[in-house]
């Protein structure tokens, strides 16, 4: 099979139906659907807009003024003093809107191996979750997800970018 | 319909209709027969000049192969064989474009003086014939030009869509006969095809032959796919994919072109691996930030927890006999490589090099463990299973995730470019001298080299 043929196949793909190929020596007529879509990591913080609904993710991002994200040292997942301040601000908002749930996304810089970084991102998200729980937020309201090094926010390959990418971002669920 | 292509060892060739073509190819020749090269030192056999002229045919007729007629197919076969050897830095092959094409009658009676005059040490000749069934039969012969002696022969009858396999098996026969190593060309690679900007890379599961041919995407990229592994029988691929934002382990069935969730868990799952016999699957699961390694029967059943350290225990690669597992853990404070028995007992650290050591993969030969060494840059290195004899194979900004060729002589890995984050699949042999980037349609990462095809 030629690559351009499969590209064309994919281009024609409409999401949905699964067609089984009768003979596996040929490529499938359609690719099977992927298991679920990716979660957006867009936190759209700091944009002052008209009509922000109190208790919404937009409200959370605006109120946090950057404190929706905490940062970690290389290979570390401990909560430092700056992180505590940020998480206290997050907890206060979450306490004000007790019906709101949140996902904490753990991330790593690019200077590690892929699989380990998935686990490390998970550990960072959990450190954030545990601290919020210690502040009285019901852990059942908090889920964690790790993107490892797959979703950097700073695109450079330098210390400043890596420091921005070693992070846990709290995203409330509207 | 049968899914694994039937490759018939051409005992078929003994039929009367083809009496003039070939004596029946036989079992692999006896050890040590007629070869005066040393296999323990790469440099000796690496210098052999090998002439690979276009394969002859009894009649230039149309075939259903992508190569065209039997005559064109004969040329294409010699080109694939030449490419296999040349691209992997093996021997000094000369391809069919620069050589005269032998007649059919010369295939079993080489014109030795002609080849000696071209300073060829070895000669690979063959023939191709279209069968009435639509299949094609390929015969492959290896001669020592100086000794005027045949060193090996083999033949295969393959479906038209599988003609390249006959070329890879011929290259394998030549390589194995001359080097004393096990074959590896007739194998496939699963990897992650990457496109898009650094902060929104689209990552799709893809497969290709060992030489990059027969490339095919398996997933659309709608969900991020990572870390694939071919099953030992090539019937399925284990891999990681995100589902509702959580990484999960899926099995892609290559026969039905469907995928299924391996196991349901509310916790994130990572790093799926097969046991060498395909009966077990290793995986890693994070519970409240603590990742441990488990194994479960691939047919389903209860999982067994193999590690209990409070740190991150992840990955894992079985020794070829299935008795031990090499894995990585940060229980000491940083990523290091550990070995344990397959039941989780006798865990002990083997990497003491400074820096971090990650992504260990046990060689199919059992004698080496390839891994990623992290000390600033990420480099591919090998050590022996007791942690000795560290040797770096690459020296770039970021190389990671080694995977072994079926014969344990070549390692593939992926290289990430500083800044752009663009990735590519690369390979290097154990000497560290022959390094090259594989030609993939888009960027590539996480290569997983399957075993020799059944």
Interface residues (C-beta under 8 A of the other chain):
Chain A: X1 X2 X3 X6 X7 X10 X13 X15 X18 X20 X21 X22 X23 X24 X25 X27 X28 X31 X32 X33 X34 X35 X36 X37 X38 X39 X75 X77 X103 X110 X111 X112 X113 X114 X115 X116 X118 X119 X120 X122 X123 X124 X125 X126 X127 X130 X144 X145 X146 X150 X151 X152 X153 X155 X156 X157
Chain B: X1 X3 X5 X159 X161 X197 X198 X199 X200 X201 X203 X214 X215 X216 X217 X218 X219 X220 X221 X222 X223 X224 X225 X226 X227 X240 X241 X242 X243 X244 X245 X246 X247 X248 X250 X254 X255 X256 X257 X258 X259 X261 X268 X270 X271 X284 X286 X288 X289 X290 X291 X312 X314 X315 X328 X330 X334 X335 X358 X359 X372 X374 X378 X398 X400 X401 X416 X418 X419 X421 X441 X445 X446
